[in-house]
Amino acid sequence: MTKLSVGLHEAQEITGLSNVTLRRLVKGGKIRAVRVGRRLLLPLSELERLTKPGAISGTGRKMG
């Protein structure tokens, strides 16, 4: 059976993004996620979309 979604730890390994960055993207509505109890699951389709060049314009972090 193929996985449809992954937890934050595995999403970090796939994308190279930190836990905090992934949570910010979810909270900001940049990527979809599903809560199952206390666990946050990210659909693999969202992670694929996220890793495409130019898919997300910033993470809300201020520079300088």
N, C-alpha and C positions, 0 to 999 in steps of 0.2 A: 504494500500500500504506500502511496506517495503522500508525503506531508503537504498539507495546505497552508500551515502556519507554524511559526516558531516562537519560542520565548525570547525575552530580551537578551539573554546571554548568547544564544545562538545567532540572533540578529546582529549582535556586535561583531561576532566572528565573520559573518557573511559580508557585512558592509564596511567594517573597519571603523565604525562610528562608536562613540562612547555611549554608555547607558544614559547619561544626562542629555546628550544630543538627541538620541532616539526619543526619549520622553518629551523633550521640547517640541520635536516635530509632530508627535502625536497630539500633544496639548494644543499646539498652534493650528491643528487641522491640516497640516501639510501631508501627513500620511495617516491612513486608517489603521485602527487597531481594535481588538476585541478583548473585553475583560471576561475571564472565566473565574469566578470567585475573586481572589486577590491577584491572580496571575494575568499579566498583560501579554496577549498573543498578537504577533504581527503576521499578516498574510504574506506568503512568499511573493505573490504578485505585486504587492506594495514595495517589497524590498527590491524586486527586479526593476520596477519603475524608478525607485529612488537612486539606483546605481547607474542609471543612464545619464550621460553627460547633459548638464543643464536642466535636470529634472526639478530640482529644488533651488529656489533663489534665496539663499541665506537661511540661517537658523534663528534669526532674531537677535543674534549677538552683536553688540556694538563694538566697533573697532575704533581705537584711538581715543 
